[in-house]
Amino acid sequence: MNYPGRVIKKGEKDADIVRAVQRQLNLKGLGPLEVDGEFGPLTESVVKEFQSQHVDAYGIPLVFDGLVGSVTWSVLFGSDTPEPGTEKLRSVLLEKAVSVAESQLGILEEPPGSNRGVMVEQYQSRAGISPGDPWCAAFVYWCFAEAAGAAGLSNPLPRTGSCMYHWDHAKGHRIVKQRATNDPSLLMPGHIFIINHGNYRGHTGIVTSVKNGYIQTIEGNSNTGGSREGLGVVSLSRKIVSINQGFIDYSR
């Protein structure tokens, strides 16, 4: 059964979906639950029990909150297919932005920890910031500027090295955290994610794929631990729910 595009939880009105969840929990040896289509306290408790015993596709324990989101759904039903949004028709700009970002994988600061280097300073200069400044947003701006130029388009991103300024002044379609978490099919390669760290600080990168409640990303000024002050351009996996500000879609 395909993920319905929203978090299934206590009080869910679609009885067919609830029955499917209850049947699957019974098949997993939990319960037994009466397959009555009512997501009440007992079904919620059994969902939590299932979550406490399982890990996701990346070996990370499920959060046992009694909510059947896209990650729990994929483990419960054995789904290992891309979210619907992954296969949507992507715009030329987004396609090229992902390709440009992929070409930069492995770029490192010179020297490490300096926020400087030949390519790093190109990213910073294009975004209008100084050598030595944090550069994750500048990297995203540079990728889209290169992609727009190759496509004969103007770059729709605001020229900035600030993640939160980008979010506040984005001309693209913004998808807030709650909508993205509830319906991962809204996301697709080429979208830009924004993480808010408070005090107008943040981190950003470009989505390259969407699958089972996760996004694969390419990020500048990061590292394998997902730091906002890392040393290079890396590819990472992040839970959609961890993107606490949201996503920006420049395909429209």
N, C-alpha and C positions, 0 to 999 in steps of 0.2 A: 504494500500500500504506500502511495506517495505521501510525503510530508504535506500537511494541509496548509502550510504557509502562516501558521500562527502557533503560539504556545498553547498547549492543551493543559488545562488545570481544573481544579475543583470548581464546579458550577458550569462546566462546558455544556452548551445547549445541543450540540450535534451528537445525537445518541449513537449514530453509526460509527463515528470516529471513536467515541468512548468504548463501544463494544469491541472495536478492533484492538484497542489498547488492552482492554481487560482479557480478551482471548490470548493475546500475545504474552501477557504476564503469566497467565495460566500455563501456556506452553513452555515457558521458561522455568516452570516448577515452583512458582510463587503463588501466594494465595492459599487455597483456591478462592477466586472471586466469582460471584454471580455475574454473569454477562448480561447486565440489565440496562446498560447504556447510561447509567448515572455515575458521574464522577463525584463521589462523596468522600467522606473521611477515610473509609476503608481502602478505596482505590488509591487515594493519595498516599496512604501509609504503605501500601504495597509498591507503589512507584518509588518511594523513598528507599524501601528495602532493596529493590532492583538496582537503584543508583548506587547504593552503598557497596554493592558486590561487583560492580563493573567499571571498566575503564573505556575511554573513547578510542578512536582509531589511532591516536598518537600515544597511547599508553598512559594518559592522564586520568586519574579517578574522576568519575562523574560527580557533580555537585548534587547531594541528596536533598533537594528542596521540594520534591513532589510535583515539579513542573515538567511536562514533556515538551521540551523545546527541540530544536533541530538536532542537537547533539545526542540527547537521550533517545530521540526517535530513531536516529540512524543505528544506534547500538541495539535498541529493542527489536527493530524490524530487520536488522542485518543489511540495511541499505548502505551501499558504497558507491553511489552514483553522484554526479555533480548536482548541485542545487539547480533548479530551473533557470536562474539568472545567468549561470555560467555559459549556457548555450544560446543566449539571446544574440540577435544581430547587434554587433558593436559598431560604433561610428569609426570612420577613417581616423579621426583624431585620436580616439582611445586606443585603437589598434597600434598606431604608430607610437604613441606615448609608451605603451608597454614594451614595444620593440626597442625603443631608445633606452628605456630603463634597464632592460636585459643586457644591452651592450656595455653598460657601466659596472656590471657586477665585478667585484674584486678591486675596484678603485679604493685606495687607502690614503689617509692623511700622510703628509710628509713634513716634519717627523710626526710619529704617532702622538695623538693627544693635543696637537697644535691647532686643529681646525684650519689647517692650511695644506697646500700641495697644488701641483699644476692644475689638475682637473677640479679639485675642490674650490680653488679660487676662480675658476671659470663659472662654476655654479653660483658662487657668491656674487661675482661681478654682474652676471646676467640678472640676478634678482635685486641688485642695487644695495647689497650689504658689503661690509668690509671683511678683508681677510682676517681670520681668527674668530669670526662670529659663528655661532651654531648654524648648521647648514642643511638640515633635513628639508625644510620648506624651500630653500633655494634649489636643492636638487630636484624636487618635484616641479618647480617653476621652469628650470632649465630643460627638463625632459619634455614638458609640454610645449615650450618655445621651439625646441628642435623639431618636435613632431608637427607642430603647426606650420613651421617653415617648409618642411618637406611636403606637406599637403596643400600648400598655397593658401593657408588660412591665417587669421590673426590669433594670437594666443589669448584665450578667454580668461586666464587666471590673473588675479591681481598681482602686480609686481611687488613681492614682499618676501622677507625672510622669516616672517612671523606666522606660525601655524594658526594662532587664534585670530589674527588680523585677516588671514585668508578665509577662515570660516565666517567671520562677521561680514566680509565684503564679497563673498563668492557670488558670481552671477550664474553659476550652475545650480542644478536642483539639489537641495540638501535633504539627506535622509537621516533623521535623528536616530539615536541609539535604539530606542524602544521599537521603532518600526523595523529597523534592520534585524534586531534580535528576534522579533516575532515572525518576520517574513524574509529569510535570507534570499529568496528569489528576486528581491528588489536589487540585489547587488550583482555586479558583473566586472570583469576585467577592465581596467582603465579607470575605475572609480578611485577617488582619493580618500583615504581615511584620516581622521583627525582625532588624536587623543589629547584630552585636556588635563594638564598636570597642576592647574591652579596658578594664580597670580599672573595670568595671561601668558603662561608658558605651556608648551605642548610638544607633540611629536606627530609626524606625518609620513606618509609613503603612498605607494601606488599598488592597488590590488591587481594580482595577476591570475587568480583563480578563486573559486568559491566552492566549498565542498564540506558536507556533513557538519555544518555549524562553524567551520573555520574559513579564514581567508589566507591565501598565500600572498605574500607581499614582496616588493622591492623597496628598500628604504636606504636613504643616505644618512650619514652621521649616526649609524647604529652599529650593533654587533650581534653575535648569536644569542645573547641574552636579552635582546630587544631594548637596549638602552637608548635614551634620547641624546646621549653624549658619547656615542661609540666612535669607532675609528675609520669606518668605511661604508661602502655600498654593499648591502647583503640582502639575501632572500630569507624570509622568515615565515613561520606559520603562527597565526594569532587567532584566538577564539573571537568570533564576532561580538560576543557579549563584552569582551574586554575593551572594545572601542567605545569609550565612554562619551564622546561628543557626537560622532556620526561620520557620514560619508558624503562626498560631493560628486555629482554626476554631470560631466560636461558634454554629454552626448546630445543634449537637447538644444 
